[in-house]
């Protein structure tokens, strides 16, 4: 245990000092290379900012418009048929749009029901078993200028659906 504690204390500082030192010993102009990388990173951030802003605005409008609750109520007969808790539906609907908003919903579910409740565990597994498909497509395709995502959206949403179904089945099997 003492070795693990020693590693935990010193590993990050050794890495942070070791990488620039290794580059310097190999003849790399470390500071200049760092500055060039920072400039390139800032340029990329400025190029993708409009796409990130657009997806955050869409998520905000989706949540505040009431459409979110309307969709959850519309599919509730289907979800009750499969014994899916109603509090998980917003997590399933919002996950393809925004990871941070979904994390907030999972936190609300856990605060309401407790972290060990089935609905809380299911919400957490649903969040971990899917991706923010629309956000990823908007950010990555927008940053490189792809205008026709072709099959990326259907494949991403199918992947999300498989993740949701697997989360429901596995949680029902393990925790149910």
C-alpha angles and dihedrals in degrees: 000000000000090000091052091050091049091049091047090053099045108027098082096045090048091051093046091051096035099057096055090042091052090049091049091050089051090054098255117147092236100186095045091047090050091051092049090050091048091051091050091048091051091050091051091048091053091047095052097039095093091053093049091047091050094053092047090050091049092051091048093050091045092054098042097042094068092239088112093059091042091056091047091053092045093057096037094098089057093046095048088052088061094039094248110157114245092231091063094057095078089051091052093047097046100041096081089054108042136005096197093049089049091050088054091052092049088051090052091050091050092047091050100043105020127256094269096053118112092241091053093049091047092050091051093048091047089054092049096045098057140046139231092258100174092044092049093047092046094047102041100034091041093050093055096037101250107162100177112049089184108188097355096095098049092043091048093049091047088052090051091049091050089049092050093048092046091049091052093047096045095045091047089051097045104031102019 
